[in-house]
Amino acid sequence: MNIQLIRNATLVVHYAGKKFLVDPFLADKGAYPPFQNAARQDQNNPLVELPIPIDEVIQGVNAVILTHLHLDHYDEAAKNAIPKNMKVFVQNDEDLEKVKEDGFENLEVLSEQTEFEGVQLIKTVGEHGRGEILKMLGHVSGVVFKHSSEKTLYVAGDTVWYEGTEKEILKHQPEVIVANAGDNQFLEGGSLVMGKEDIYETAKAAPNAKIVAVHMEAVNHWALSRDELKTFAVEKGFADRLHVPEDGESYSF
């Protein structure tokens, strides 16, 4: 497999001969206002430009996976750029109806038994924060990729570390884990996605897995930098298994 970070949580995943686009956030730098009640109110989103042209991101894609529909995972630029007949996987019926309203025609709700052209796509659970904030942020998901010719890949999505993510790791034994690790948060309510301690728990739960940390430094409410996470991983002894890509960087496993 080859995993390329485009920006934020947007990934291009080449897996078993197929090209998947995950959580497309494709607008030009500064196209949207900052997320409110958060840091960096003087900076519009996205904070950085796409590292490669949209056409190159879209070219050859076989299917799109939307773990949820927050702006920084599915935006107006993506709606305009992705062909309306493209295969699009969503997490539930509610999201399906919303994406259908955007004009997409070839939609499917992910399940624990989804298959796409020989690739198993298994929907996983997630919690977009802890406590009261969950009521505001709604449902999220992740996805496990499986194929006989590939290592098992777990894209965790916008989730913190909790018993649900631990169970997914124990169940699927992924050899590669992509974690949204910017510790994004509002001024109140705590972490919305994984921070450095969550990544450490992930590393301990999957001692043989490679971890790719994304969703960093791209939207105004990030709280954990790439450098801080890399330094922490050295201190905790798992830096040899942690990849923290720059935008546009890719890894093969």
C-alpha positions in Angstrom: 0.0 0.0 0.0 1.0 3.6 -0.4 -0.5 6.3 1.8 -0.1 10.0 0.8 -1.1 12.8 3.1 -2.6 15.6 1.0 -3.6 18.0 3.8 -5.3 17.7 7.2 -7.1 14.3 7.2 -7.2 14.1 3.4 -5.5 10.9 2.2 -4.8 9.2 -1.1 -4.6 5.5 -0.4 -3.3 3.1 -3.0 -4.4 -0.3 -1.8 -4.6 -3.6 -3.7 -4.5 -1.8 -7.0 -7.2 0.7 -6.2 -7.0 4.4 -5.4 -9.1 5.7 -2.6 -9.6 9.3 -1.6 -10.4 9.8 2.1 -12.0 12.9 3.6 -11.4 15.4 0.8 -10.8 19.0 2.1 -9.7 20.6 -1.2 -10.2 24.4 -0.9 -7.6 27.0 -1.5 -5.7 28.4 1.5 -7.9 30.7 3.5 -11.2 30.0 1.7 -13.3 29.6 4.9 -13.5 31.5 8.2 -11.8 30.1 11.2 -13.6 27.7 13.4 -15.1 29.8 16.2 -14.4 29.6 19.9 -10.9 28.3 19.2 -7.4 29.5 18.8 -6.0 31.5 15.8 -9.2 33.6 15.1 -7.1 35.7 12.8 -6.4 32.8 10.4 -8.8 31.5 7.8 -9.0 27.8 6.9 -7.3 25.9 5.5 -4.1 27.4 7.0 -2.0 26.0 4.2 -2.3 25.4 0.4 -2.8 22.0 -1.2 0.6 20.5 -1.9 -0.5 19.2 -5.3 -3.2 20.4 -7.7 -6.8 19.2 -7.2 -6.8 17.5 -10.6 -3.9 15.3 -9.6 -5.6 14.4 -6.3 -8.7 13.3 -8.1 -7.1 11.6 -11.2 -7.6 7.9 -11.2 -9.6 7.7 -7.9 -11.7 4.6 -7.8 -13.7 5.5 -4.7 -14.1 8.2 -2.1 -14.5 7.5 1.7 -16.2 10.1 3.9 -15.7 9.3 7.5 -18.1 12.1 8.4 -19.1 15.4 6.9 -17.5 18.2 8.8 -16.1 21.0 6.6 -12.4 20.0 7.1 -13.2 16.5 5.8 -15.7 17.3 3.0 -15.9 20.8 1.7 -17.4 22.8 -1.2 -14.3 22.4 -3.3 -14.5 18.7 -3.0 -18.2 18.7 -3.9 -17.3 20.6 -7.1 -14.2 18.7 -8.1 -15.3 15.1 -7.5 -17.3 13.6 -10.4 -20.9 13.1 -9.4 -20.9 9.5 -10.6 -17.9 8.6 -8.4 -18.4 5.8 -5.9 -18.7 7.4 -2.5 -18.8 5.6 0.8 -20.4 7.3 3.8 -20.9 6.3 7.5 -24.7 6.2 7.8 -28.0 6.9 6.1 -28.1 10.5 7.4 -24.8 11.3 5.7 -26.0 9.5 2.6 -29.0 11.8 2.2 -26.8 14.9 2.6 -24.3 13.8 0.0 -27.1 12.8 -2.3 -28.4 16.3 -2.0 -25.0 17.5 -3.3 -25.7 15.6 -6.5 -23.7 12.4 -6.0 -25.3 9.4 -7.5 -23.3 6.3 -6.6 -23.5 6.2 -2.8 -23.1 3.4 -0.3 -23.2 3.2 3.5 -20.2 1.5 5.0 -20.8 -1.6 7.1 -18.7 -4.3 8.7 -19.0 -6.4 5.6 -18.6 -3.8 2.8 -16.5 -5.0 -0.2 -15.3 -2.8 -3.1 -13.7 -4.6 -6.1 -12.0 -7.2 -3.9 -11.1 -4.9 -1.0 -12.8 -5.3 2.3 -13.9 -2.0 3.8 -15.0 -2.3 7.5 -16.6 0.6 9.2 -15.2 1.3 12.7 -16.5 3.2 15.7 -15.1 6.6 16.9 -15.9 9.3 19.4 -15.2 12.9 18.3 -14.2 14.1 21.8 -15.1 13.3 25.4 -18.1 14.1 27.5 -20.6 16.9 26.6 -18.8 17.9 23.4 -19.9 14.7 21.8 -23.5 15.8 21.7 -22.5 18.8 19.5 -20.1 17.1 17.1 -22.2 14.1 16.1 -21.3 10.7 14.7 -17.9 9.8 13.2 -16.4 6.7 11.9 -13.2 5.1 10.7 -12.4 2.3 8.2 -10.3 -0.8 8.1 -8.9 -2.0 4.7 -8.2 -5.7 4.2 -7.0 -7.7 1.2 -5.0 -10.9 0.9 -2.1 -9.1 -0.8 -1.8 -6.2 1.6 -1.2 -5.4 5.2 -4.3 -4.5 7.2 -4.8 -0.7 7.4 -6.9 1.1 10.0 -7.8 4.7 9.3 -9.2 5.8 12.6 -10.9 9.0 11.6 -11.8 11.9 13.9 -11.7 10.1 17.2 -10.0 10.2 20.6 -8.5 7.1 22.2 -11.1 5.2 24.2 -12.3 1.7 24.6 -13.9 1.6 21.2 -10.7 2.3 19.3 -8.8 -0.2 21.5 -11.4 -2.8 20.7 -11.0 -2.1 16.9 -7.2 -2.6 17.2 -7.6 -5.8 19.2 -10.2 -7.1 16.7 -8.5 -6.3 13.4 -4.8 -6.3 14.4 -3.8 -3.6 11.9 -0.2 -3.4 10.8 -0.6 0.2 9.7 -2.7 2.8 11.6 -3.5 6.3 10.4 -4.5 8.5 13.3 -5.9 12.1 13.3 -3.4 13.5 15.8 -3.6 17.3 15.9 -5.3 17.4 19.3 -7.8 19.8 17.8 -10.0 21.5 20.3 -12.1 24.5 21.1 -11.4 26.9 24.0 -13.6 24.6 26.2 -14.4 20.9 26.0 -11.1 19.2 25.6 -9.6 17.2 22.8 -11.7 16.4 19.7 -9.2 14.0 18.1 -6.1 12.3 19.4 -3.3 14.1 21.2 0.1 12.8 22.0 -1.0 10.7 25.0 -3.7 9.1 22.7 -1.1 8.3 20.1 1.0 6.7 22.9 -1.9 4.5 24.0 -2.4 3.5 20.3 1.2 2.6 20.0 1.0 0.5 23.2 -2.1 -1.3 22.0 -0.6 -2.1 18.6 3.1 -2.8 19.4 4.0 -4.1 16.0 2.1 -1.5 13.9 3.4 1.5 12.0 1.5 4.7 13.0 0.9 7.6 10.6 -0.1 10.8 12.3 -2.1 13.3 10.2 -4.7 16.1 10.7 -2.0 18.4 12.0 -1.4 22.2 11.5 -4.0 22.6 8.8 -7.0 24.2 10.5 -7.1 26.9 13.1 -8.0 24.8 16.2 -5.0 22.5 16.1 -3.1 22.2 19.4 -0.4 19.6 18.8 2.4 20.3 16.3 4.3 17.8 14.3 7.6 18.6 16.1 6.0 18.2 19.5 4.6 14.8 18.7 7.9 13.6 17.2 9.8 14.8 20.3 7.3 13.0 22.6 7.6 9.8 20.6 11.4 9.8 21.1 10.9 10.3 24.8 8.4 7.5 25.0 10.4 5.1 22.8 8.1 4.6 19.8 9.6 7.1 17.3 10.9 4.2 15.1 7.2 3.2 14.4 5.8 6.7 14.1 5.5 8.6 10.8 4.5 12.3 10.8 4.2 13.3 7.2 4.4 16.8 5.8 1.6 17.7 3.4 2.2 15.8 0.1 4.5 13.2 1.7 3.8 9.5 1.2 4.8 6.2 2.6 4.7 2.6 1.3 4.2 -0.3 3.6 
